[in-house]
Amino acid sequence: MTNNNKIALVTGGSRGLGKNMALSLAAKGINVILTYNSKKDEALAVVAEIEKTGQKAAALQLDTASVKGFDAFFTAVSEVLKSTFNTDHFDFLINNAGIGITAPFAETTEDDFDLLMNIHFKGVFFLTQKALPLINDGGRIINLSTGLARFSMPGYSAYAAMKGAIETLTKYQAKELGARGIAVNIVAPGAIETDFGGGAVRDNSHINDHIAGITALGRVGLPDDIGGVVAFLCTEDARWINAQRIEVSGGMNL
């Protein structure tokens, strides 16, 4: 099967890192289904950009915090696989969707904790579980972590703890899905200039300068630094990479 018949499902693909991943996958000849929570127009603009490259694309609404909506979502995925891609399975699941909530450990509320858990851990756990019947044998699953699971910066205790849980889950998924030839890896970006978490890394020069100062390559990360790594993990060249945490941070806090 050539690349241009392969399909990736990217959650949170309408903006930021997810948009960059979707475009990077398309550049490697992979078709894309991307999800958005509320930004339908932005998602459709990404679809149009992908279609300009000659690849096929589609956008579907999905709230990754709401497990009860997943069955209806995968019904919609099955329909779009048939109508847009003329198939009934896809190859690559990229669990990218996420939000940032920053609060000191002592002030983190239960509501904030639950929202972070539902999106970054529970949602990823059950979305992937429900995706399994639609993923081709020999496919790939890519989860997203954060540099903050390796080093600590005050304010991210709940967020980073959820990502630590996903890092452990990734190894179990790799072990249990290996019989189907499905490789599972996790990409851990460092601080990136996007609108994530209110755009603090991008827009606050003090934070930006601080991060550049603790990064070996001397600058803050950009979305373009991440998408290509995720796309590479979906290529034949990456077939023997499995159960790995790949940090893409320019060398933060070494």
Backbone torsions as a table, in degrees:
resi	resn	phi	psi	omega
1	MET	NA	127.2	179.3
2	THR	-80.5	161.5	-179.0
3	ASN	-53.4	-40.5	-170.4
4	ASN	-73.1	-1.0	169.3
5	ASN	-98.6	-7.9	-176.2
6	LYS	-85.6	151.3	-172.8
7	ILE	-130.9	133.4	174.6
8	ALA	-111.8	140.3	171.8
9	LEU	-106.4	116.4	-177.2
10	VAL	-113.3	115.3	176.5
11	THR	-80.3	144.1	-178.5
12	GLY	64.9	45.1	-172.8
13	GLY	-95.9	10.4	-174.7
14	SER	-86.5	-17.5	-175.7
15	ARG	-157.7	174.1	172.7
16	GLY	57.1	-139.2	-177.0
17	LEU	-64.1	-38.6	-178.7
18	GLY	-62.2	-40.9	176.4
19	LYS	-61.0	-44.0	-179.8
20	ASN	-64.1	-39.6	176.8
21	MET	-61.8	-45.1	-178.7
22	ALA	-60.4	-45.0	-179.9
23	LEU	-68.6	-36.3	178.7
24	SER	-67.3	-39.1	176.3
25	LEU	-63.1	-44.8	179.2
26	ALA	-61.1	-37.3	179.6
27	ALA	-64.7	-23.1	176.4
28	LYS	-93.5	11.7	176.0
29	GLY	82.0	24.0	-179.4
30	ILE	-109.1	132.6	176.2
31	ASN	-74.4	156.0	-171.0
32	VAL	-135.5	132.3	161.5
33	ILE	-106.6	123.5	178.5
34	LEU	-117.9	151.4	177.4
35	THR	-110.7	155.0	174.6
36	TYR	-136.7	154.5	176.2
37	ASN	-90.7	-57.2	-178.0
38	SER	-127.8	-17.5	-170.7
39	LYS	-93.0	68.6	-175.3
40	LYS	-61.7	-44.0	-177.4
41	ASP	-61.8	-41.5	178.2
42	GLU	-63.6	-39.9	179.1
43	ALA	-63.6	-43.7	180.0
44	LEU	-66.2	-31.2	176.0
45	ALA	-66.2	-37.8	176.6
46	VAL	-66.4	-42.1	176.6
47	VAL	-56.8	-45.9	-179.6
48	ALA	-62.8	-39.0	179.7
49	GLU	-65.6	-39.6	178.0
50	ILE	-66.5	-42.4	-178.3
51	GLU	-63.3	-29.9	176.3
52	LYS	-62.6	-25.7	179.3
53	THR	-81.7	-6.7	-179.3
54	GLY	97.7	-4.2	176.4
55	GLN	-89.5	161.1	175.6
56	LYS	-91.5	150.1	179.0
57	ALA	-153.6	158.3	175.8
58	ALA	-151.3	156.1	178.3
59	ALA	-125.3	137.2	178.6
60	LEU	-131.6	145.3	177.4
61	GLN	-78.1	139.4	178.3
62	LEU	-157.1	129.1	169.8
63	ASP	-100.5	104.3	-174.1
64	THR	-70.8	-8.4	177.5
65	ALA	-83.0	-12.0	-171.5
66	SER	-113.4	92.9	-176.5
67	VAL	-59.9	-32.6	-176.9
68	LYS	-65.0	-16.6	178.1
69	GLY	-89.8	-2.8	-171.2
70	PHE	-70.5	-36.0	-179.6
71	ASP	-62.4	-44.6	178.8
72	ALA	-65.2	-36.8	178.7
73	PHE	-61.4	-45.8	-177.1
74	PHE	-73.1	-23.5	168.8
75	THR	-62.7	-43.4	177.9
76	ALA	-65.6	-39.0	176.6
77	VAL	-59.7	-46.1	-180.0
78	SER	-59.3	-40.0	-179.4
79	GLU	-67.1	-41.9	-177.6
80	VAL	-73.6	-31.1	174.5
81	LEU	-59.2	-42.3	-179.5
82	LYS	-70.3	-49.3	-171.1
83	SER	-75.6	-39.5	-175.0
84	THR	-94.6	-35.0	-170.6
85	PHE	-114.6	-5.1	177.3
86	ASN	56.5	44.5	178.9
87	THR	-151.8	-179.2	179.4
88	ASP	-128.0	5.2	178.3
89	HIS	-135.6	162.0	170.6
90	PHE	-127.0	174.0	-167.3
91	ASP	-111.1	-36.7	-170.5
92	PHE	-129.7	126.7	174.7
93	LEU	-109.2	122.1	178.4
94	ILE	-115.2	108.2	-177.4
95	ASN	-86.1	80.7	-173.3
96	ASN	-99.9	-30.0	-170.8
97	ALA	-52.7	136.4	179.3
98	GLY	-169.4	166.6	174.5
99	ILE	-132.6	164.0	175.7
100	GLY	-117.7	127.4	170.7
101	ILE	-124.3	122.3	-177.4
102	THR	-109.5	122.9	175.9
103	ALA	-158.6	144.4	174.4
104	PRO	-58.6	150.9	178.7
105	PHE	-50.2	-44.9	-175.3
106	ALA	-66.8	-17.8	-175.8
107	GLU	-115.8	6.1	179.5
108	THR	-70.7	125.1	-178.5
109	THR	-85.7	161.7	177.5
110	GLU	-64.0	-36.5	178.7
111	ASP	-63.2	-43.2	177.4
112	ASP	-63.2	-43.9	179.8
113	PHE	-59.2	-48.0	-176.9
114	ASP	-64.1	-39.7	179.6
115	LEU	-65.0	-45.0	177.3
116	LEU	-61.8	-42.7	-179.7
117	MET	-64.5	-43.9	-176.9
118	ASN	-63.9	-38.1	-177.8
119	ILE	-82.0	-46.2	-168.8
120	HIS	-92.2	-18.2	-178.6
121	PHE	-125.8	-65.5	-177.2
122	LYS	-60.7	-45.2	-179.7
123	GLY	-60.9	-44.5	179.4
124	VAL	-64.7	-42.0	-178.9
125	PHE	-57.2	-52.7	-172.5
126	PHE	-83.6	-28.2	174.7
127	LEU	-63.2	-43.8	179.8
128	THR	-65.4	-42.7	178.4
129	GLN	-57.3	-45.8	-176.7
130	LYS	-75.0	-19.4	178.3
131	ALA	-78.4	-20.5	-170.1
132	LEU	-53.5	-42.3	180.0
133	PRO	-64.1	-20.8	-177.3
134	LEU	-97.8	-9.2	-178.9
135	ILE	-87.5	129.9	177.6
136	ASN	-63.4	144.1	167.9
137	ASP	-57.3	142.4	-175.7
138	GLY	83.1	6.1	179.8
139	GLY	-80.2	-169.0	-179.2
140	ARG	-137.9	147.4	170.5
141	ILE	-122.5	130.8	177.7
142	ILE	-123.6	118.4	176.0
143	ASN	-96.8	163.6	-179.7
144	LEU	-118.4	130.3	174.8
145	SER	-116.0	-145.8	-178.7
146	THR	-159.5	150.7	172.1
147	GLY	-55.7	-25.5	-176.9
148	LEU	-68.9	-8.4	172.7
149	ALA	-82.6	-17.0	177.8
150	ARG	-97.8	-43.7	176.8
151	PHE	-119.8	162.8	-176.2
152	SER	-116.2	137.8	171.4
153	MET	-127.9	125.1	-175.7
154	PRO	-51.3	140.0	177.8
155	GLY	109.6	-9.2	-173.6
156	TYR	-119.8	21.2	-171.8
157	SER	-58.1	-46.6	-177.0
158	ALA	-71.0	-46.8	-179.9
159	TYR	-58.0	-49.6	-176.6
160	ALA	-67.6	-33.5	178.4
161	ALA	-64.8	-38.4	177.1
162	MET	-64.3	-40.0	179.5
163	LYS	-68.4	-35.5	174.3
164	GLY	-61.4	-37.7	177.4
165	ALA	-63.9	-41.1	179.8
166	ILE	-67.1	-33.9	176.6
167	GLU	-61.7	-41.8	177.1
168	THR	-67.5	-44.1	179.2
169	LEU	-57.6	-38.3	-178.8
170	THR	-56.1	-42.9	179.2
171	LYS	-64.5	-40.4	179.0
172	TYR	-67.2	-40.2	177.3
173	GLN	-61.8	-43.9	179.8
174	ALA	-59.9	-43.5	-178.8
175	LYS	-64.4	-45.9	-172.0
176	GLU	-82.7	-22.7	-179.1
177	LEU	-99.8	-2.8	-179.5
178	GLY	-58.2	-31.9	-179.9
179	ALA	-63.3	-23.0	177.0
180	ARG	-93.6	3.5	-179.8
181	GLY	74.6	17.1	-179.3
182	ILE	-92.5	119.9	176.5
183	ALA	-90.9	141.8	-178.2
184	VAL	-129.3	122.8	179.1
185	ASN	-131.6	167.2	179.3
186	ILE	-131.4	130.4	179.4
187	VAL	-103.3	130.4	-177.7
188	ALA	-116.2	95.1	176.3
189	PRO	-67.9	151.0	165.9
190	GLY	-83.3	-158.8	179.1
191	ALA	-69.9	130.0	-174.7
192	ILE	-126.5	142.0	176.5
193	GLU	-77.5	93.9	173.0
194	THR	-140.1	-173.0	175.1
195	ASP	-85.3	6.7	-179.7
196	PHE	-59.1	136.7	178.0
197	GLY	60.9	32.9	179.4
198	GLY	82.1	7.1	176.0
199	GLY	76.5	21.7	-174.7
200	ALA	-59.5	-43.9	-177.9
201	VAL	-63.0	-37.9	-177.6
202	ARG	-76.1	-41.9	-165.5
203	ASP	-101.2	-18.2	-178.5
204	ASN	-97.6	108.8	-171.9
205	SER	-65.9	-30.3	178.2
206	HIS	-64.7	-46.8	178.6
207	ILE	-64.2	-43.7	-178.3
208	ASN	-60.0	-47.1	-179.9
209	ASP	-64.2	-40.0	179.7
210	HIS	-61.6	-46.2	-178.3
211	ILE	-65.7	-42.4	177.1
212	ALA	-58.0	-36.6	-177.9
213	GLY	-71.1	-23.7	178.9
214	ILE	-103.0	10.3	-179.3
215	THR	-109.0	127.2	-173.9
216	ALA	-56.7	-37.1	-178.9
217	LEU	-85.1	1.6	164.4
218	GLY	77.9	18.2	176.0
219	ARG	-151.1	169.3	174.6
220	VAL	-84.1	150.0	-179.6
221	GLY	-70.3	155.3	176.7
222	LEU	-120.4	156.2	178.6
223	PRO	-51.5	-37.3	179.7
224	ASP	-61.1	-18.8	179.2
225	ASP	-76.9	-15.6	-169.6
226	ILE	-107.9	-46.2	-171.4
227	GLY	-56.2	-39.9	-178.5
228	GLY	-66.0	-29.3	178.2
229	VAL	-69.7	-43.5	177.4
230	VAL	-62.6	-43.8	179.3
231	ALA	-62.7	-41.8	177.8
232	PHE	-57.3	-40.7	-178.2
233	LEU	-66.1	-13.2	176.7
234	CYS	-97.5	5.2	-179.2
235	THR	-97.2	166.7	177.9
236	GLU	-64.5	-29.6	178.7
237	ASP	-61.5	-24.6	-176.3
238	ALA	-99.5	14.7	-170.4
239	ARG	-61.1	-25.1	-174.5
240	TRP	-101.4	7.4	173.9
241	ILE	-89.5	121.8	-176.3
242	ASN	-151.0	140.3	177.1
243	ALA	61.4	30.4	-176.7
244	GLN	-106.4	144.2	168.8
245	ARG	-96.8	116.5	-178.9
246	ILE	-110.9	108.1	179.2
247	GLU	-86.4	130.7	-178.4
248	VAL	-121.7	81.6	-170.0
249	SER	-132.0	5.6	-177.2
250	GLY	69.3	9.1	-178.8
251	GLY	86.5	58.9	177.5
252	MET	-81.8	140.2	172.4
253	ASN	50.3	50.6	179.5
254	LEU	-80.6	NA	NA
